[in-house]
Amino acid sequence: MKALITGIEGFVGRHLARHLLSEGCEVWGTSERSRLADDWPADVKVGTHRCDVTNASDVETVMSLVQPDEIYHLAGVSHVPASWEEPEHTLRVNLLGTLHVLDAARAFAPKARVLVVSTGDVYGSAGADSAPDEDSLTQPASPYA
C-alpha cells in the first residue's frame, strides 16, 4: 500500500506516518513548509513533496507522481484564533485545498480511499452536549469550523 498524507509535518501527520510505516506502507507526504522533513528522525523513511493545497497544479503534480492507494488529507488551518485573524486564508486552505485534493484524487488516483479530517467544531456548541452523528446539523462558530 502506498499512502499520501497532506500536512505530514503537523502533529497528527507525524504520528500517522509512523503508524503507517509500522503497518508496512510506503508513505509520502506533503507540506508547504520550506524545512520539509529536515527534522525527521533518521529511522522514519518517508518521501516528501512541497505542496500548497490551495494551488491545484501543486496537488495534481504530487498526486500524479505518488498515485497513492490511500490519501489522508490533514493539511489545513487548525488554530481557531488564527482563523479569525485570517478568515479568507483559512477558508482557502481548508475548503479549496480539500476540493483540490479530491479533484486530483479523482483524476490521478481514482481507486484511492480518501480520509478528509475535520473537526467537531463544525457542530458548534451543540457538539458539546451530545455526540453528533451524520444527521446532526452543522453550526460552525468560527472560520476554522
Secondary structure, DSSP 8 states (H G I E B T S, - for coil): -EEEEETTTSHHHHHHHHHHHHTT-EEEEEE--TTTTTTS-TT---EEEE--TT-HHHHHHHHHHH--SEEEE--S---HHHHHHSHHHHHIIIIIHHHHHHHHHHHH-TT-EEEE---GGGGTTHHHHS---TT------SS--
